[in-house]
Amino acid sequence: MLRPPETFATARLTARRPRPDDAAAVFAAYASDPEVTRYLSWKPYARVEPLADFLRDRAADWERANSPHYAWLLCLRGTDTPIGSIGLMPDGGKVMCGYVLAKNFWGRGMTTEALTPLVDWAIAQPDVFRVWAFCDTENPASARVMEKAGLAREALLRRWHVAPNLGPEPRDCILCARVR
Ligand SMILES: CC(C)(COP(=O)(O)OP(=O)(O)OC[C@H]1O[C@@H](n2cnc3c(N)ncnc32)[C@H](O)[C@@H]1OP(=O)(O)O)[C@@H](O)C(=O)NCCC(=O)NCCS
C-alpha cells in the first residue's frame, strides 16, 4: 500500500493537500487558462464551482486507504496560495505522475523541483517498481521536466491520449519512466 507524505517542501515550494476552498485561487492561477490546459485531459474551467467539487474529491482521496490518486497543491514557500498541482497515481507496482503549473511561474525549474523528490520517494517504496509519466509529443517542456526529474525516455506512444482542447482524436505521446 502506498501512503505518500501529505506535505513536503522544496527550496522554493511547499506541497499540501487540496481543499475545496482553494478553488478560486486555483481557478485564477491556472485552471481557467487555455494555454496551461492545452495538452491536458481536461478543458479550462469556466466556473469556480465545478473546480471546488474536483478539489473536494482530491481532498477525499487522502482519506482513502488505497487511493488511486494523491494530489498536492504547490504553493510558494511562506504562502498558502496554490500556483500549481502535482499528483501520483498508484496502480499496483506502477505509479504515474502528473503536474501543472501557473504560466507566470514557467521556466524557473519549479515543476522539476517538485517532481524530483516525489519520483525519488515513489521509486524508493518497497512495492513500487516503476514510476512513469507521459506528455504530448508537442509539449517539449513537459518532456524535459520528466527527463530532469530522472525519468528515462522509453517510448513513443502512438495515438495514446485524447487532449480535448486539441480535438477528439488520441494524440502521440512520449513515455518516460524510472524503474528498479
Ligand atoms: C510543462 C510544465 C509543467 C513545465 O513547468 P516548468 O516549471 O516551466 O518546468 P521547468 O522550468 O522545471 O523545466 C522546463 C524545461 O523545459 C524547457 N523548455 C521549455 N519550453 C521548451 C520548448 N518549447 N522546447 C524545448 N524545451 C523547452 C526549459 O528550457 C526547461 O529545461 P532546461 O532547464 O533544460 O532549460 C509547465 O509548462 C506547465 O504547467 N504546462 C502546462 C501543463 C502541462 O503541460 N503539464 C504537463 C502535462 S504532461
The ligand as an ORCA input file, in Angstrom:
! r2SCAN-3c Opt
* xyz 0 1
  C       5.216     21.587    -18.616
  C       5.337     22.472    -17.370
  C       4.838     21.685    -16.178
  C       6.811     22.831    -17.180
  O       6.943     23.502    -15.950
  P       8.197     24.439    -15.630
  O       8.177     24.704    -14.164
  O       8.235     25.575    -16.570
  O       9.378     23.408    -15.973
  P      10.927     23.580    -15.604
  O      11.256     25.030    -15.539
  O      11.193     22.715    -14.415
  O      11.620     22.900    -16.871
  C      11.189     23.210    -18.172
  C      12.250     22.770    -19.153
  O      11.680     22.726    -20.449
  C      12.455     23.529    -21.319
  N      11.552     24.051    -22.329
  C      10.567     24.960    -22.170
  N       9.960     25.192    -23.349
  C      10.564     24.376    -24.255
  C      10.383     24.147    -25.636
  N       9.434     24.782    -26.338
  N      11.193     23.252    -26.252
  C      12.141     22.581    -25.556
  N      12.365     22.768    -24.236
  C      11.576     23.658    -23.592
  C      13.049     24.574    -20.439
  O      14.160     25.182    -21.060
  C      13.420     23.724    -19.229
  O      14.566     22.936    -19.474
  P      16.054     23.396    -19.003
  O      16.008     23.502    -17.511
  O      16.925     22.294    -19.504
  O      16.313     24.729    -19.642
  C       4.540     23.772    -17.496
  O       4.904     24.390    -18.688
  C       3.042     23.548    -17.481
  O       2.418     23.548    -16.436
  N       2.462     23.372    -18.680
  C       1.031     23.176    -18.800
  C       0.556     21.889    -18.165
  C       1.274     20.699    -18.740
  O       1.513     20.635    -19.932
  N       1.590     19.752    -17.852
  C       2.260     18.532    -18.241
  C       1.295     17.576    -18.803
  S       2.142     16.105    -19.358
*
